[in-house]
Amino acid sequence: MTAPHETSRDSLLRQGFVLEYTTLAWNAIGIVVLAVAAVSARSVALAGFGLDSLIEIGASTVVIWELSGTGEARQRRALRLIGVGFAALAVYLLVQSTWVLAAGHHPRHSLLGIGWTAVTAVVMFALAAGKARTGAALDNPVLKTEGRVTLIDGLLAAAVLLGLALNTAVGWWWADPAAGYVLVYYAVREVREIFTGGH
C-alpha cells in the first residue's frame, strides 16, 4: 500500500513535469515567433529575447532530467548547466547591444513583438509562481532556481515590451538595445547567484 507522503510527492513531481513541459512548449513556439519579429523589425531586444527562450528551453530540459533522478551531485550539475546558459546569454546581449548603440541602428516597429512579449510576460509569471510553490513543496533547489529563471523570463518580456512600445510610440530607438542591457543585468545576477551558492 502506498503511503500518503509518497502519493503527495508523486503528485507534486507530476505537477513539476507539467510546468516544465508547458514552459518548453511555449518557448519552442516563441523562438519561431521571435525570430520572425526580430528579423522584420531588426530588433536586438527581440533577438536577445529569442535567445533567452532558447536558454529557458535548456533550463527546463535540465530540470526535467533532474526531476527524473535523485542525488545532490545531479542537482549541482543541473544548476551549473543553467548557470552556463545564462552566462552565454549575457555575453551575446552585451556585445550585440553595445554594437547597436555604437552604430546608431534604428529598429523598426514590431506589433508582433509587442503582442508576443505582452502575453509571454503573463504566462511566465504564472508558470514561475507554480514552480516556486511546487519546488518549495518538494524542497527541490533545482526546480526553485528554474522557477526564478522563469520569473526573470517574465521580467525580461516586460522590459523588452517596454522598449518596443517606447520605440513605436515616441521613436526612442535606443530603448531597444537598452532593454538588451536589462537582460544582461539579470543574466549576470543569476550566474553569480548560481555559482556562489546564492540559490
C-alpha positions in Angstrom: 0.0 0.0 0.0 1.3 3.4 -1.0 2.0 5.8 1.9 0.1 9.2 1.7 3.5 11.0 1.7 4.7 9.1 -1.4 1.3 9.8 -3.1 1.7 13.5 -2.4 5.3 13.6 -3.6 4.3 11.7 -6.8 1.6 14.3 -7.4 4.0 17.2 -6.9 6.5 15.6 -9.2 3.8 15.3 -11.9 2.9 18.9 -11.4 6.6 19.8 -11.8 6.8 17.9 -15.0 3.6 19.6 -16.4 5.0 23.0 -15.5 8.3 22.3 -17.3 6.8 20.7 -20.4 4.4 23.7 -20.7 7.5 26.1 -20.4 9.2 24.0 -23.1 6.3 24.2 -25.5 5.7 27.9 -25.0 9.4 28.8 -25.6 9.7 26.5 -28.6 6.8 28.4 -30.2 8.3 31.6 -29.0 11.6 31.0 -30.8 9.8 30.9 -34.1 7.6 33.9 -33.4 10.6 36.0 -32.1 12.8 35.1 -35.0 10.2 36.4 -37.4 9.6 39.5 -35.4 13.3 40.2 -34.8 14.3 39.9 -38.5 11.4 42.0 -39.7 12.0 44.7 -37.1 15.8 44.3 -37.0 15.4 44.4 -33.2 18.3 43.4 -30.9 16.0 43.1 -27.9 13.7 40.6 -29.7 16.7 38.6 -31.0 18.0 38.5 -27.4 14.7 37.5 -26.0 14.6 34.7 -28.6 17.9 33.5 -27.4 16.6 33.8 -23.8 13.8 31.5 -24.9 16.4 29.0 -26.1 18.2 29.3 -22.7 14.8 28.7 -21.0 14.3 25.5 -23.1 17.7 24.3 -22.0 16.9 25.1 -18.3 13.6 23.3 -18.5 15.3 20.3 -20.1 17.8 20.2 -17.3 15.0 20.3 -14.6 13.1 17.5 -16.4 16.3 15.5 -16.3 17.0 16.3 -12.6 13.4 15.5 -11.6 13.8 12.1 -13.2 16.6 11.2 -10.8 17.9 11.8 -7.4 21.1 13.0 -5.6 22.9 16.2 -4.7 25.5 15.7 -7.4 22.8 15.6 -10.0 21.3 18.8 -8.6 24.6 20.6 -8.5 25.3 19.6 -12.1 21.8 20.8 -13.2 22.3 24.2 -11.5 25.7 24.6 -13.2 24.2 23.8 -16.6 21.5 26.5 -16.1 24.3 29.0 -15.0 26.4 28.3 -18.1 23.3 29.0 -20.3 22.8 32.4 -18.6 26.5 33.3 -19.0 26.2 32.7 -22.8 23.1 34.9 -22.9 24.8 37.7 -21.0 27.9 37.7 -23.3 25.7 37.7 -26.5 23.5 40.5 -25.3 26.3 42.7 -24.1 28.2 42.5 -27.4 25.0 42.9 -29.5 23.5 45.8 -27.6 26.8 47.7 -27.5 27.3 47.3 -31.2 23.8 48.5 -31.9 24.2 51.6 -29.7 27.6 52.4 -31.2 26.3 52.0 -34.8 23.1 54.1 -34.1 21.0 51.3 -35.5 17.3 52.1 -35.5 14.9 49.1 -35.2 11.6 49.1 -37.0 8.2 48.9 -35.2 7.0 45.4 -34.3 3.4 44.9 -33.4 4.0 41.1 -33.5 6.9 41.5 -31.0 4.7 43.7 -28.7 1.9 41.3 -28.7 4.0 38.2 -28.1 6.1 39.8 -25.3 2.9 41.0 -23.5 1.3 37.6 -23.5 4.6 35.9 -22.6 5.1 38.1 -19.6 1.7 37.0 -18.2 2.4 33.3 -19.0 5.9 33.3 -17.5 4.7 35.0 -14.3 2.0 32.3 -13.8 4.5 29.5 -14.5 7.1 31.0 -12.2 4.5 31.1 -9.3 3.6 27.5 -9.9 7.3 26.4 -10.0 8.0 28.3 -6.8 5.2 26.6 -4.9 5.9 23.1 -6.3 9.7 23.5 -5.8 9.2 24.6 -2.2 6.8 21.7 -1.5 9.3 19.2 -2.9 12.2 21.0 -1.3 13.9 20.9 -4.7 16.5 23.6 -5.2 16.8 23.0 -9.0 13.0 23.5 -9.6 13.0 26.5 -7.3 16.0 28.0 -9.2 14.5 27.3 -12.6 11.3 29.0 -11.3 13.4 32.1 -10.7 14.7 31.7 -14.3 11.1 31.7 -15.5 10.3 34.7 -13.3 13.3 36.5 -14.9 12.0 35.5 -18.3 8.7 37.3 -17.4 10.6 40.4 -16.2 12.6 40.4 -19.4 9.5 40.0 -21.5 8.1 43.1 -19.7 11.4 45.0 -20.3 11.5 44.1 -24.0 7.8 45.1 -24.3 8.6 48.5 -22.7 11.5 49.1 -25.2 9.3 48.1 -28.2 6.4 50.3 -27.0 8.7 53.3 -26.5 10.2 52.9 -29.9 6.8 52.6 -31.5 5.1 55.4 -29.5 7.8 58.1 -29.3 10.6 56.9 -31.5 13.1 56.1 -28.7 15.1 53.7 -30.8 17.8 53.4 -28.1 15.2 51.8 -25.8 15.5 48.6 -27.8 19.3 47.9 -27.1 18.7 49.4 -23.6 16.3 46.6 -22.9 19.1 44.3 -24.0 21.2 45.6 -21.2 18.4 44.9 -18.7 18.6 41.3 -19.9 22.4 41.3 -19.3 21.9 42.6 -15.8 19.5 39.8 -14.8 21.5 37.1 -16.6 24.7 38.1 -14.8 22.9 38.2 -11.5 21.6 34.7 -11.9 25.1 33.4 -12.9 26.6 34.9 -9.8 23.9 33.5 -7.5 24.1 30.0 -9.0 27.9 29.7 -8.9 28.3 31.4 -5.5 25.6 29.3 -3.9 23.0 32.1 -3.7 20.3 29.6 -4.6 
